[in-house]
Amino acid sequence: MKIIHRTAIAFLFGLILISCQAQQKTNLTADEFEKAITKDSVQILDVRTPEEYSAGHIKNTLLANWNDKAEFSRRVAFVDKNKPVYIYCLAGGRSAAAAKQLRSEGYENVIELSGGINAWKAANKPLEGKSDEKQMTEEAFNAAISGKTVLVDFGATWCPPCKKMEPVIKSLQSNHANQFELVKVDGGKDLDLLKKYAVTALPVFIVFKNGKQVWRKDGVATEKEMAEALRP
């Protein structure tokens, strides 16, 4: 009976352990992520582009550009599959895709930063290697949007959906010439403006008329949508 009792206890303990492991969070807030990466055994992976990385990255981070699949595969080959991998990008999209691939390739413990580096910055967490390139000031931005109809494009050259929007914006400018002005905000550099307008994922499009926001679209938009928002 004692043997059966001990076996039952061991079995229940095993179930509890498995349950706890299954419930382990794979998406962490900035506060949780910061606390977790203080452990010596973790590996931190930044899957953004080199340009984004040079604009500021988390301390002790490895870089593997998800947009360059050959580079990504080459670099993650040196990441230990048996140790935790903490992964992030700008807003969470690329890191989610990269994390899925890593898990499929046998990486046992992949944890994502929810909201990416934008969430990290919003929580006022420290960055290293931040570029000294000057941001667009709020004063300059306000001057650019005052007294006219303006389409503000919060985007970046390294952002895949932003690249997809480039021909749409060009067509909009061609088909609606002299009806509006285009102002571009750099999603990797103009961080104060991103924070002011709560831009956590790129692209974001905002229409201002006489300095007042009248329309906003988070994510890709059609030319028709933007043309209607710009209409007098």
Residue pairs with C-beta under 8 A, 6 or more apart in sequence:
24 109
25 32
25 111
26 99
26 110
26 111
26 112
27 111
27 112
27 113
27 114
28 36
28 111
28 112
28 113
28 114
29 114
29 115
29 119
29 123
30 113
30 114
30 115
30 119
30 120
30 122
30 123
30 125
31 123
33 86
33 88
33 111
33 113
33 114
33 120
34 120
34 125
36 42
36 84
36 86
36 111
37 44
37 58
37 60
37 86
39 84
41 83
41 84
42 83
42 84
42 85
42 86
43 62
43 79
43 80
43 83
43 84
43 85
43 86
44 58
44 60
44 61
44 62
44 85
44 86
44 87
44 88
45 61
45 62
45 63
45 64
45 76
45 79
45 85
45 86
45 87
45 88
45 98
46 52
46 53
46 57
46 58
46 61
46 62
46 63
46 64
46 88
46 89
47 64
47 65
47 66
47 72
47 87
47 88
47 89
47 94
47 95
47 98
48 57
48 63
48 65
48 66
48 89
48 90
48 94
48 117
48 158
49 65
49 67
49 158
50 63
50 65
51 157
51 158
51 188
52 90
52 117
52 156
52 158
52 188
53 61
53 63
53 129
54 129
54 131
55 130
55 131
55 133
55 188
55 189
56 117
56 121
56 127
56 128
56 129
56 130
56 131
57 63
57 117
57 127
57 128
57 129
58 88
58 117
58 120
58 125
58 127
58 128
59 126
59 128
62 75
62 79
63 75
64 71
64 72
64 75
64 76
64 79
64 98
65 71
65 72
66 72
66 89
66 94
66 95
66 97
66 98
67 94
67 158
67 160
72 98
76 102
79 85
79 107
81 105
81 106
81 107
81 108
82 108
83 109
84 109
84 110
84 111
85 102
85 107
85 109
85 110
85 111
86 111
86 112
86 113
87 95
87 98
87 99
87 102
87 110
87 111
87 112
87 113
88 95
88 112
88 113
88 116
88 117
88 120
89 95
89 98
89 116
89 117
90 116
90 117
90 118
90 159
90 187
90 188
90 201
90 202
91 115
91 116
91 117
91 118
91 119
91 200
91 201
91 202
92 112
92 113
92 114
92 115
92 116
92 119
92 201
93 116
93 201
95 112
95 113
95 116
96 112
99 110
99 112
102 110
103 110
113 119
113 120
115 122
115 200
116 200
117 127
118 194
118 199
118 200
118 201
119 200
120 127
121 127
121 191
121 195
122 195
122 200
131 189
133 189
135 189
135 190
135 191
135 192
135 193
136 185
136 186
136 189
136 190
136 193
137 192
138 192
138 193
138 196
141 183
141 185
141 193
142 211
144 150
144 181
144 183
145 152
145 183
145 208
145 211
146 210
146 211
147 210
147 211
148 180
148 181
148 209
148 210
149 179
149 180
149 181
149 207
149 208
149 209
149 230
149 232
150 180
150 181
150 182
150 183
150 207
150 208
150 209
151 172
151 180
151 181
151 182
151 183
151 205
151 206
151 207
151 226
151 230
152 183
152 184
152 185
152 205
152 206
152 207
152 208
153 165
153 169
153 182
153 183
153 184
153 185
153 203
153 205
154 185
154 187
154 193
154 194
154 197
154 199
154 202
154 203
154 204
154 205
154 206
155 162
155 165
155 184
155 185
155 187
155 202
155 203
155 204
156 162
156 186
156 187
156 188
156 202
157 163
158 188
159 187
159 202
159 203
161 202
161 203
161 219
161 220
162 187
162 202
162 203
164 220
165 203
165 220
165 221
168 220
168 221
168 222
168 223
168 226
169 182
171 223
172 223
172 226
172 227
173 182
175 223
175 227
176 227
176 230
179 230
179 232
180 207
180 230
185 193
185 194
185 199
187 194
187 199
187 202
187 203
193 199
194 200
197 204
197 206
201 218
201 219
203 219
203 220
204 216
204 217
204 218
204 219
205 216
205 217
205 221
205 226
206 213
206 215
206 216
206 217
207 213
207 214
207 215
207 216
207 226
207 229
207 230
208 214
214 229
215 229
217 225
217 226
217 229
